[in-house]
Amino acid sequence: MPRPRRTLTLKLPDEFIELCRRDGVPPETVLRGFIADLCGITNYADDPRDDGYASHGSDERDMAYEYYERVGYPYWNR
């Protein structure tokens, strides 16, 4: 049985909004893509996801996790 979706309200800084606006990409798309890359969420053409989460590829997954690990998030509570 799938887990319930979580909703998070987050105030985004103007700099992030401006970056997205300049590049013509919705902020939700950027955040959803990063989350998918970080978590290794795949979206197959023959079995598409309905939530819009899809990794951009193996290199992007590696780089997202590298960033996460380099910041130290996995070690914050150890």
PDB file of N, CA, C and O in Angstrom:
ATOM      1  N   MET A   1       0.848  -1.185   0.000  1.00  0.00           N
ATOM      2  CA  MET A   1       0.000   0.000   0.000  1.00  0.00           C
ATOM      3  C   MET A   1       0.891   1.244   0.000  1.00  0.00           C
ATOM      4  O   MET A   1       1.790   1.348   0.834  1.00  0.00           O
ATOM      5  N   PRO A   2       0.662   2.188  -0.916  1.00  0.00           N
ATOM      6  CA  PRO A   2       1.511   3.385  -0.972  1.00  0.00           C
ATOM      7  C   PRO A   2       1.339   4.262   0.256  1.00  0.00           C
ATOM      8  O   PRO A   2       0.264   4.332   0.852  1.00  0.00           O
ATOM      9  N   ARG A   3       2.418   4.923   0.615  1.00  0.00           N
ATOM     10  CA  ARG A   3       2.372   5.861   1.741  1.00  0.00           C
ATOM     11  C   ARG A   3       1.597   7.108   1.337  1.00  0.00           C
ATOM     12  O   ARG A   3       1.568   7.470   0.161  1.00  0.00           O
ATOM     13  N   PRO A   4       0.969   7.766   2.310  1.00  0.00           N
ATOM     14  CA  PRO A   4       0.277   9.017   1.976  1.00  0.00           C
ATOM     15  C   PRO A   4       1.275  10.101   1.575  1.00  0.00           C
ATOM     16  O   PRO A   4       2.398  10.135   2.076  1.00  0.00           O
ATOM     17  N   ARG A   5       0.868  10.965   0.688  1.00  0.00           N
ATOM     18  CA  ARG A   5       1.708  12.080   0.255  1.00  0.00           C
ATOM     19  C   ARG A   5       1.852  13.073   1.391  1.00  0.00           C
ATOM     20  O   ARG A   5       0.925  13.277   2.174  1.00  0.00           O
ATOM     21  N   ARG A   6       3.005  13.681   1.473  1.00  0.00           N
ATOM     22  CA  ARG A   6       3.265  14.709   2.474  1.00  0.00           C
ATOM     23  C   ARG A   6       3.239  16.067   1.787  1.00  0.00           C
ATOM     24  O   ARG A   6       3.734  16.212   0.669  1.00  0.00           O
ATOM     25  N   THR A   7       2.681  17.030   2.435  1.00  0.00           N
ATOM     26  CA  THR A   7       2.665  18.385   1.907  1.00  0.00           C
ATOM     27  C   THR A   7       3.501  19.259   2.821  1.00  0.00           C
ATOM     28  O   THR A   7       3.365  19.211   4.043  1.00  0.00           O
ATOM     29  N   LEU A   8       4.364  20.055   2.218  1.00  0.00           N
ATOM     30  CA  LEU A   8       5.239  20.956   2.947  1.00  0.00           C
ATOM     31  C   LEU A   8       5.049  22.349   2.380  1.00  0.00           C
ATOM     32  O   LEU A   8       5.072  22.547   1.165  1.00  0.00           O
ATOM     33  N   THR A   9       4.864  23.302   3.261  1.00  0.00           N
ATOM     34  CA  THR A   9       4.785  24.700   2.832  1.00  0.00           C
ATOM     35  C   THR A   9       6.139  25.319   3.116  1.00  0.00           C
ATOM     36  O   THR A   9       6.629  25.272   4.244  1.00  0.00           O
ATOM     37  N   LEU A  10       6.738  25.898   2.095  1.00  0.00           N
ATOM     38  CA  LEU A  10       8.083  26.429   2.199  1.00  0.00           C
ATOM     39  C   LEU A  10       8.138  27.801   1.555  1.00  0.00           C
ATOM     40  O   LEU A  10       7.725  27.967   0.407  1.00  0.00           O
ATOM     41  N   LYS A  11       8.637  28.773   2.276  1.00  0.00           N
ATOM     42  CA  LYS A  11       8.823  30.105   1.702  1.00  0.00           C
ATOM     43  C   LYS A  11      10.123  30.092   0.914  1.00  0.00           C
ATOM     44  O   LYS A  11      11.194  29.838   1.465  1.00  0.00           O
ATOM     45  N   LEU A  12      10.019  30.366  -0.366  1.00  0.00           N
ATOM     46  CA  LEU A  12      11.190  30.335  -1.238  1.00  0.00           C
ATOM     47  C   LEU A  12      11.798  31.724  -1.345  1.00  0.00           C
ATOM     48  O   LEU A  12      11.074  32.716  -1.426  1.00  0.00           O
ATOM     49  N   PRO A  13      13.134  31.801  -1.344  1.00  0.00           N
ATOM     50  CA  PRO A  13      13.781  33.110  -1.450  1.00  0.00           C
ATOM     51  C   PRO A  13      13.606  33.707  -2.846  1.00  0.00           C
ATOM     52  O   PRO A  13      13.506  32.993  -3.844  1.00  0.00           O
ATOM     53  N   ASP A  14      13.572  35.021  -2.882  1.00  0.00           N
ATOM     54  CA  ASP A  14      13.421  35.730  -4.153  1.00  0.00           C
ATOM     55  C   ASP A  14      14.491  35.325  -5.160  1.00  0.00           C
ATOM     56  O   ASP A  14      14.217  35.262  -6.358  1.00  0.00           O
ATOM     57  N   GLU A  15      15.700  35.052  -4.693  1.00  0.00           N
ATOM     58  CA  GLU A  15      16.797  34.683  -5.588  1.00  0.00           C
ATOM     59  C   GLU A  15      16.486  33.384  -6.348  1.00  0.00           C
ATOM     60  O   GLU A  15      16.791  33.259  -7.534  1.00  0.00           O
ATOM     61  N   PHE A  16      15.885  32.436  -5.655  1.00  0.00           N
ATOM     62  CA  PHE A  16      15.524  31.173  -6.299  1.00  0.00           C
ATOM     63  C   PHE A  16      14.396  31.391  -7.305  1.00  0.00           C
ATOM     64  O   PHE A  16      14.433  30.859  -8.415  1.00  0.00           O
ATOM     65  N   ILE A  17      13.408  32.165  -6.914  1.00  0.00           N
ATOM     66  CA  ILE A  17      12.292  32.464  -7.807  1.00  0.00           C
ATOM     67  C   ILE A  17      12.799  33.187  -9.053  1.00  0.00           C
ATOM     68  O   ILE A  17      12.376  32.883 -10.168  1.00  0.00           O
ATOM     69  N   GLU A  18      13.706  34.144  -8.860  1.00  0.00           N
ATOM     70  CA  GLU A  18      14.251  34.903  -9.996  1.00  0.00           C
ATOM     71  C   GLU A  18      15.074  34.001 -10.916  1.00  0.00           C
ATOM     72  O   GLU A  18      14.974  34.114 -12.138  1.00  0.00           O
ATOM     73  N   LEU A  19      15.873  33.119 -10.354  1.00  0.00           N
ATOM     74  CA  LEU A  19      16.650  32.170 -11.157  1.00  0.00           C
ATOM     75  C   LEU A  19      15.714  31.329 -12.020  1.00  0.00           C
ATOM     76  O   LEU A  19      15.945  31.166 -13.218  1.00  0.00           O
ATOM     77  N   CYS A  20      14.680  30.807 -11.421  1.00  0.00           N
ATOM     78  CA  CYS A  20      13.723  29.987 -12.166  1.00  0.00           C
ATOM     79  C   CYS A  20      13.004  30.805 -13.238  1.00  0.00           C
ATOM     80  O   CYS A  20      12.822  30.348 -14.366  1.00  0.00           O
ATOM     81  N   ARG A  21      12.599  32.024 -12.868  1.00  0.00           N
ATOM     82  CA  ARG A  21      11.902  32.885 -13.821  1.00  0.00           C
ATOM     83  C   ARG A  21      12.815  33.211 -15.010  1.00  0.00           C
ATOM     84  O   ARG A  21      12.384  33.191 -16.163  1.00  0.00           O
ATOM     85  N   ARG A  22      14.086  33.513 -14.704  1.00  0.00           N
ATOM     86  CA  ARG A  22      15.047  33.844 -15.765  1.00  0.00           C
ATOM     87  C   ARG A  22      15.233  32.686 -16.741  1.00  0.00           C
ATOM     88  O   ARG A  22      15.382  32.891 -17.946  1.00  0.00           O
ATOM     89  N   ASP A  23      15.224  31.471 -16.206  1.00  0.00           N
ATOM     90  CA  ASP A  23      15.435  30.291 -17.044  1.00  0.00           C
ATOM     91  C   ASP A  23      14.135  29.703 -17.579  1.00  0.00           C
ATOM     92  O   ASP A  23      14.153  28.735 -18.339  1.00  0.00           O
ATOM     93  N   GLY A  24      13.007  30.286 -17.182  1.00  0.00           N
ATOM     94  CA  GLY A  24      11.719  29.845 -17.709  1.00  0.00           C
ATOM     95  C   GLY A  24      11.270  28.488 -17.213  1.00  0.00           C
ATOM     96  O   GLY A  24      10.602  27.744 -17.931  1.00  0.00           O
ATOM     97  N   VAL A  25      11.642  28.165 -15.976  1.00  0.00           N
ATOM     98  CA  VAL A  25      11.249  26.869 -15.415  1.00  0.00           C
ATOM     99  C   VAL A  25      10.510  27.108 -14.095  1.00  0.00           C
ATOM    100  O   VAL A  25      10.971  27.902 -13.275  1.00  0.00           O
ATOM    101  N   PRO A  26       9.389  26.448 -13.877  1.00  0.00           N
ATOM    102  CA  PRO A  26       8.664  26.626 -12.622  1.00  0.00           C
ATOM    103  C   PRO A  26       9.492  26.106 -11.438  1.00  0.00           C
ATOM    104  O   PRO A  26      10.122  25.054 -11.545  1.00  0.00           O
ATOM    105  N   PRO A  27       9.496  26.823 -10.327  1.00  0.00           N
ATOM    106  CA  PRO A  27      10.238  26.368  -9.139  1.00  0.00           C
ATOM    107  C   PRO A  27       9.845  24.954  -8.709  1.00  0.00           C
ATOM    108  O   PRO A  27      10.689  24.186  -8.248  1.00  0.00           O
ATOM    109  N   GLU A  28       8.568  24.614  -8.860  1.00  0.00           N
ATOM    110  CA  GLU A  28       8.109  23.275  -8.480  1.00  0.00           C
ATOM    111  C   GLU A  28       8.810  22.200  -9.305  1.00  0.00           C
ATOM    112  O   GLU A  28       9.107  21.118  -8.800  1.00  0.00           O
ATOM    113  N   THR A  29       9.070  22.499 -10.559  1.00  0.00           N
ATOM    114  CA  THR A  29       9.736  21.543 -11.443  1.00  0.00           C
ATOM    115  C   THR A  29      11.169  21.303 -10.984  1.00  0.00           C
ATOM    116  O   THR A  29      11.640  20.166 -10.966  1.00  0.00           O
ATOM    117  N   VAL A  30      11.861  22.380 -10.614  1.00  0.00           N
ATOM    118  CA  VAL A  30      13.248  22.260 -10.148  1.00  0.00           C
ATOM    119  C   VAL A  30      13.296  21.431  -8.864  1.00  0.00           C
ATOM    120  O   VAL A  30      14.090  20.496  -8.755  1.00  0.00           O
ATOM    121  N   LEU A  31      12.461  21.770  -7.912  1.00  0.00           N
ATOM    122  CA  LEU A  31      12.471  21.062  -6.626  1.00  0.00           C
ATOM    123  C   LEU A  31      12.039  19.613  -6.783  1.00  0.00           C
ATOM    124  O   LEU A  31      12.639  18.720  -6.185  1.00  0.00           O
ATOM    125  N   ARG A  32      11.011  19.370  -7.577  1.00  0.00           N
ATOM    126  CA  ARG A  32      10.540  17.996  -7.808  1.00  0.00           C
ATOM    127  C   ARG A  32      11.637  17.172  -8.493  1.00  0.00           C
ATOM    128  O   ARG A  32      11.843  16.008  -8.151  1.00  0.00           O
ATOM    129  N   GLY A  33      12.339  17.775  -9.458  1.00  0.00           N
ATOM    130  CA  GLY A  33      13.416  17.066 -10.153  1.00  0.00           C
ATOM    131  C   GLY A  33      14.583  16.752  -9.237  1.00  0.00           C
ATOM    132  O   GLY A  33      15.146  15.659  -9.299  1.00  0.00           O
ATOM    133  N   PHE A  34      14.958  17.717  -8.371  1.00  0.00           N
ATOM    134  CA  PHE A  34      16.067  17.462  -7.447  1.00  0.00           C
ATOM    135  C   PHE A  34      15.706  16.353  -6.468  1.00  0.00           C
ATOM    136  O   PHE A  34      16.519  15.471  -6.191  1.00  0.00           O
ATOM    137  N   ILE A  35      14.497  16.400  -5.952  1.00  0.00           N
ATOM    138  CA  ILE A  35      14.059  15.357  -5.016  1.00  0.00           C
ATOM    139  C   ILE A  35      14.080  13.991  -5.700  1.00  0.00           C
ATOM    140  O   ILE A  35      14.521  13.004  -5.111  1.00  0.00           O
ATOM    141  N   ALA A  36      13.609  13.938  -6.927  1.00  0.00           N
ATOM    142  CA  ALA A  36      13.601  12.665  -7.657  1.00  0.00           C
ATOM    143  C   ALA A  36      15.018  12.159  -7.882  1.00  0.00           C
ATOM    144  O   ALA A  36      15.288  10.969  -7.718  1.00  0.00           O
ATOM    145  N   ASP A  37      15.930  13.064  -8.260  1.00  0.00           N
ATOM    146  CA  ASP A  37      17.323  12.655  -8.463  1.00  0.00           C
ATOM    147  C   ASP A  37      17.940  12.187  -7.156  1.00  0.00           C
ATOM    148  O   ASP A  37      18.600  11.148  -7.120  1.00  0.00           O
ATOM    149  N   LEU A  38      17.736  12.935  -6.090  1.00  0.00           N
ATOM    150  CA  LEU A  38      18.312  12.582  -4.790  1.00  0.00           C
ATOM    151  C   LEU A  38      17.825  11.221  -4.314  1.00  0.00           C
ATOM    152  O   LEU A  38      18.604  10.434  -3.775  1.00  0.00           O
ATOM    153  N   CYS A  39      16.552  10.943  -4.508  1.00  0.00           N
ATOM    154  CA  CYS A  39      15.957   9.704  -4.006  1.00  0.00           C
ATOM    155  C   CYS A  39      15.973   8.567  -5.023  1.00  0.00           C
ATOM    156  O   CYS A  39      15.551   7.453  -4.715  1.00  0.00           O
ATOM    157  N   GLY A  40      16.458   8.844  -6.233  1.00  0.00           N
ATOM    158  CA  GLY A  40      16.520   7.806  -7.260  1.00  0.00           C
ATOM    159  C   GLY A  40      15.147   7.389  -7.759  1.00  0.00           C
ATOM    160  O   GLY A  40      14.925   6.220  -8.075  1.00  0.00           O
ATOM    161  N   ILE A  41      14.229   8.338  -7.831  1.00  0.00           N
ATOM    162  CA  ILE A  41      12.872   8.035  -8.282  1.00  0.00           C
ATOM    163  C   ILE A  41      12.859   7.984  -9.810  1.00  0.00           C
ATOM    164  O   ILE A  41      13.182   8.965 -10.480  1.00  0.00           O
ATOM    165  N   THR A  42      12.486   6.844 -10.335  1.00  0.00           N
ATOM    166  CA  THR A  42      12.427   6.688 -11.782  1.00  0.00           C
ATOM    167  C   THR A  42      10.979   6.716 -12.246  1.00  0.00           C
ATOM    168  O   THR A  42      10.061   6.384 -11.496  1.00  0.00           O
ATOM    169  N   ASN A  43      10.798   7.111 -13.476  1.00  0.00           N
ATOM    170  CA  ASN A  43       9.469   7.219 -14.080  1.00  0.00           C
ATOM    171  C   ASN A  43       9.547   6.565 -15.451  1.00  0.00           C
ATOM    172  O   ASN A  43      10.021   7.175 -16.410  1.00  0.00           O
ATOM    173  N   TYR A  44       9.092   5.350 -15.540  1.00  0.00           N
ATOM    174  CA  TYR A  44       9.208   4.593 -16.775  1.00  0.00           C
ATOM    175  C   TYR A  44       8.047   4.880 -17.713  1.00  0.00           C
ATOM    176  O   TYR A  44       6.907   5.029 -17.272  1.00  0.00           O
ATOM    177  N   ALA A  45       8.337   4.957 -19.009  1.00  0.00           N
ATOM    178  CA  ALA A  45       7.304   5.237 -20.012  1.00  0.00           C
ATOM    179  C   ALA A  45       6.194   4.189 -19.972  1.00  0.00           C
ATOM    180  O   ALA A  45       5.026   4.519 -20.180  1.00  0.00           O
ATOM    181  N   ASP A  46       6.545   2.933 -19.709  1.00  0.00           N
ATOM    182  CA  ASP A  46       5.533   1.879 -19.697  1.00  0.00           C
ATOM    183  C   ASP A  46       4.829   1.751 -18.341  1.00  0.00           C
ATOM    184  O   ASP A  46       3.883   0.975 -18.202  1.00  0.00           O
ATOM    185  N   ASP A  47       5.290   2.508 -17.350  1.00  0.00           N
ATOM    186  CA  ASP A  47       4.662   2.497 -16.030  1.00  0.00           C
ATOM    187  C   ASP A  47       4.830   3.878 -15.399  1.00  0.00           C
ATOM    188  O   ASP A  47       5.525   4.019 -14.393  1.00  0.00           O
ATOM    189  N   PRO A  48       4.193   4.906 -15.990  1.00  0.00           N
ATOM    190  CA  PRO A  48       4.426   6.281 -15.525  1.00  0.00           C
ATOM    191  C   PRO A  48       3.874   6.553 -14.126  1.00  0.00           C
ATOM    192  O   PRO A  48       2.874   5.975 -13.702  1.00  0.00           O
ATOM    193  N   ARG A  49       4.553   7.440 -13.440  1.00  0.00           N
ATOM    194  CA  ARG A  49       4.109   7.886 -12.119  1.00  0.00           C
ATOM    195  C   ARG A  49       3.090   9.006 -12.312  1.00  0.00           C
ATOM    196  O   ARG A  49       3.165   9.764 -13.278  1.00  0.00           O
ATOM    197  N   ASP A  50       2.154   9.100 -11.399  1.00  0.00           N
ATOM    198  CA  ASP A  50       1.147  10.153 -11.508  1.00  0.00           C
ATOM    199  C   ASP A  50       1.490  11.391 -10.683  1.00  0.00           C
ATOM    200  O   ASP A  50       0.740  12.367 -10.692  1.00  0.00           O
ATOM    201  N   ASP A  51       2.616  11.358  -9.971  1.00  0.00           N
ATOM    202  CA  ASP A  51       2.936  12.479  -9.082  1.00  0.00           C
ATOM    203  C   ASP A  51       3.946  13.468  -9.664  1.00  0.00           C
ATOM    204  O   ASP A  51       4.277  14.462  -9.017  1.00  0.00           O
ATOM    205  N   GLY A  52       4.436  13.209 -10.875  1.00  0.00           N
ATOM    206  CA  GLY A  52       5.351  14.139 -11.524  1.00  0.00           C
ATOM    207  C   GLY A  52       6.811  14.013 -11.115  1.00  0.00           C
ATOM    208  O   GLY A  52       7.639  14.794 -11.584  1.00  0.00           O
ATOM    209  N   TYR A  53       7.153  13.064 -10.264  1.00  0.00           N
ATOM    210  CA  TYR A  53       8.540  12.884  -9.855  1.00  0.00           C
ATOM    211  C   TYR A  53       9.246  11.963 -10.833  1.00  0.00           C
ATOM    212  O   TYR A  53       8.767  10.864 -11.114  1.00  0.00           O
ATOM    213  N   ALA A  54      10.394  12.412 -11.359  1.00  0.00           N
ATOM    214  CA  ALA A  54      11.161  11.606 -12.305  1.00  0.00           C
ATOM    215  C   ALA A  54      12.613  12.058 -12.287  1.00  0.00           C
ATOM    216  O   ALA A  54      12.909  13.237 -12.480  1.00  0.00           O
ATOM    217  N   SER A  55      13.503  11.123 -12.057  1.00  0.00           N
ATOM    218  CA  SER A  55      14.930  11.419 -12.090  1.00  0.00           C
ATOM    219  C   SER A  55      15.342  11.816 -13.495  1.00  0.00           C
ATOM    220  O   SER A  55      14.724  11.408 -14.479  1.00  0.00           O
ATOM    221  N   HIS A  56      16.391  12.614 -13.574  1.00  0.00           N
ATOM    222  CA  HIS A  56      16.902  13.065 -14.863  1.00  0.00           C
ATOM    223  C   HIS A  56      18.008  12.170 -15.411  1.00  0.00           C
ATOM    224  O   HIS A  56      18.518  12.425 -16.502  1.00  0.00           O
ATOM    225  N   GLY A  57      18.381  11.143 -14.687  1.00  0.00           N
ATOM    226  CA  GLY A  57      19.404  10.218 -15.155  1.00  0.00           C
ATOM    227  C   GLY A  57      20.400   9.857 -14.075  1.00  0.00           C
ATOM    228  O   GLY A  57      20.391  10.435 -12.988  1.00  0.00           O
ATOM    229  N   SER A  58      21.257   8.899 -14.377  1.00  0.00           N
ATOM    230  CA  SER A  58      22.180   8.383 -13.362  1.00  0.00           C
ATOM    231  C   SER A  58      23.214   9.414 -12.919  1.00  0.00           C
ATOM    232  O   SER A  58      23.544   9.476 -11.735  1.00  0.00           O
ATOM    233  N   ASP A  59      23.727  10.217 -13.834  1.00  0.00           N
ATOM    234  CA  ASP A  59      24.699  11.249 -13.438  1.00  0.00           C
ATOM    235  C   ASP A  59      24.046  12.254 -12.497  1.00  0.00           C
ATOM    236  O   ASP A  59      24.647  12.657 -11.501  1.00  0.00           O
ATOM    237  N   GLU A  60      22.824  12.658 -12.808  1.00  0.00           N
ATOM    238  CA  GLU A  60      22.113  13.620 -11.973  1.00  0.00           C
ATOM    239  C   GLU A  60      21.816  13.026 -10.601  1.00  0.00           C
ATOM    240  O   GLU A  60      21.900  13.724  -9.591  1.00  0.00           O
ATOM    241  N   ARG A  61      21.469  11.742 -10.559  1.00  0.00           N
ATOM    242  CA  ARG A  61      21.251  11.078  -9.264  1.00  0.00           C
ATOM    243  C   ARG A  61      22.528  11.084  -8.448  1.00  0.00           C
ATOM    244  O   ARG A  61      22.506  11.380  -7.253  1.00  0.00           O
ATOM    245  N   ASP A  62      23.643  10.759  -9.090  1.00  0.00           N
ATOM    246  CA  ASP A  62      24.930  10.737  -8.384  1.00  0.00           C
ATOM    247  C   ASP A  62      25.285  12.127  -7.846  1.00  0.00           C
ATOM    248  O   ASP A  62      25.709  12.263  -6.698  1.00  0.00           O
ATOM    249  N   MET A  63      25.108  13.152  -8.680  1.00  0.00           N
ATOM    250  CA  MET A  63      25.475  14.513  -8.261  1.00  0.00           C
ATOM    251  C   MET A  63      24.561  15.026  -7.154  1.00  0.00           C
ATOM    252  O   MET A  63      25.022  15.717  -6.246  1.00  0.00           O
ATOM    253  N   ALA A  64      23.280  14.700  -7.218  1.00  0.00           N
ATOM    254  CA  ALA A  64      22.356  15.130  -6.168  1.00  0.00           C
ATOM    255  C   ALA A  64      22.747  14.496  -4.842  1.00  0.00           C
ATOM    256  O   ALA A  64      22.766  15.165  -3.809  1.00  0.00           O
ATOM    257  N   TYR A  65      23.061  13.199  -4.873  1.00  0.00           N
ATOM    258  CA  TYR A  65      23.439  12.550  -3.617  1.00  0.00           C
ATOM    259  C   TYR A  65      24.806  13.034  -3.138  1.00  0.00           C
ATOM    260  O   TYR A  65      25.028  13.155  -1.933  1.00  0.00           O
ATOM    261  N   GLU A  66      25.715  13.310  -4.057  1.00  0.00           N
ATOM    262  CA  GLU A  66      27.015  13.873  -3.680  1.00  0.00           C
ATOM    263  C   GLU A  66      26.840  15.185  -2.928  1.00  0.00           C
ATOM    264  O   GLU A  66      27.483  15.411  -1.903  1.00  0.00           O
ATOM    265  N   TYR A  67      25.969  16.050  -3.442  1.00  0.00           N
ATOM    266  CA  TYR A  67      25.677  17.319  -2.777  1.00  0.00           C
ATOM    267  C   TYR A  67      25.123  17.060  -1.377  1.00  0.00           C
ATOM    268  O   TYR A  67      25.597  17.645  -0.403  1.00  0.00           O
ATOM    269  N   TYR A  68      24.137  16.196  -1.275  1.00  0.00           N
ATOM    270  CA  TYR A  68      23.485  15.870  -0.008  1.00  0.00           C
ATOM    271  C   TYR A  68      24.505  15.364   1.015  1.00  0.00           C
ATOM    272  O   TYR A  68      24.506  15.772   2.177  1.00  0.00           O
ATOM    273  N   GLU A  69      25.360  14.475   0.554  1.00  0.00           N
ATOM    274  CA  GLU A  69      26.372  13.899   1.439  1.00  0.00           C
ATOM    275  C   GLU A  69      27.454  14.920   1.793  1.00  0.00           C
ATOM    276  O   GLU A  69      27.897  14.977   2.940  1.00  0.00           O
ATOM    277  N   ARG A  70      27.875  15.713   0.831  1.00  0.00           N
ATOM    278  CA  ARG A  70      28.927  16.724   1.065  1.00  0.00           C
ATOM    279  C   ARG A  70      28.491  17.761   2.094  1.00  0.00           C
ATOM    280  O   ARG A  70      29.295  18.205   2.914  1.00  0.00           O
ATOM    281  N   VAL A  71      27.211  18.146   2.050  1.00  0.00           N
ATOM    282  CA  VAL A  71      26.675  19.075   3.043  1.00  0.00           C
ATOM    283  C   VAL A  71      26.679  18.422   4.422  1.00  0.00           C
ATOM    284  O   VAL A  71      26.774  19.112   5.437  1.00  0.00           O
ATOM    285  N   GLY A  72      26.577  17.113   4.462  1.00  0.00           N
ATOM    286  CA  GLY A  72      26.641  16.394   5.726  1.00  0.00           C
ATOM    287  C   GLY A  72      25.306  15.932   6.270  1.00  0.00           C
ATOM    288  O   GLY A  72      25.235  15.478   7.411  1.00  0.00           O
ATOM    289  N   TYR A  73      24.247  16.035   5.484  1.00  0.00           N
ATOM    290  CA  TYR A  73      22.914  15.655   5.964  1.00  0.00           C
ATOM    291  C   TYR A  73      22.840  14.240   6.520  1.00  0.00           C
ATOM    292  O   TYR A  73      22.178  14.036   7.538  1.00  0.00           O
ATOM    293  N   PRO A  74      23.490  13.244   5.898  1.00  0.00           N
ATOM    294  CA  PRO A  74      23.378  11.882   6.439  1.00  0.00           C
ATOM    295  C   PRO A  74      23.985  11.728   7.835  1.00  0.00           C
ATOM    296  O   PRO A  74      23.705  10.753   8.531  1.00  0.00           O
ATOM    297  N   TYR A  75      24.804  12.679   8.235  1.00  0.00           N
ATOM    298  CA  TYR A  75      25.544  12.535   9.495  1.00  0.00           C
ATOM    299  C   TYR A  75      25.026  13.452  10.604  1.00  0.00           C
ATOM    300  O   TYR A  75      25.550  13.425  11.718  1.00  0.00           O
ATOM    301  N   TRP A  76      24.015  14.254  10.319  1.00  0.00           N
ATOM    302  CA  TRP A  76      23.530  15.215  11.298  1.00  0.00           C
ATOM    303  C   TRP A  76      23.074  14.594  12.608  1.00  0.00           C
ATOM    304  O   TRP A  76      23.247  15.191  13.670  1.00  0.00           O
ATOM    305  N   ASN A  77      22.504  13.424  12.544  1.00  0.00           N
ATOM    306  CA  ASN A  77      21.934  12.820  13.759  1.00  0.00           C
ATOM    307  C   ASN A  77      22.666  11.569  14.208  1.00  0.00           C
ATOM    308  O   ASN A  77      22.095  10.724  14.897  1.00  0.00           O
ATOM    309  N   ARG A  78      23.910  11.451  13.827  1.00  0.00           N
ATOM    310  CA  ARG A  78      24.678  10.262  14.247  1.00  0.00           C
ATOM    311  C   ARG A  78      25.531  10.602  15.428  1.00  0.00           C
ATOM    312  O   ARG A  78      26.254   9.744  15.935  1.00  0.00           O
TER     313      ARG A  78
END
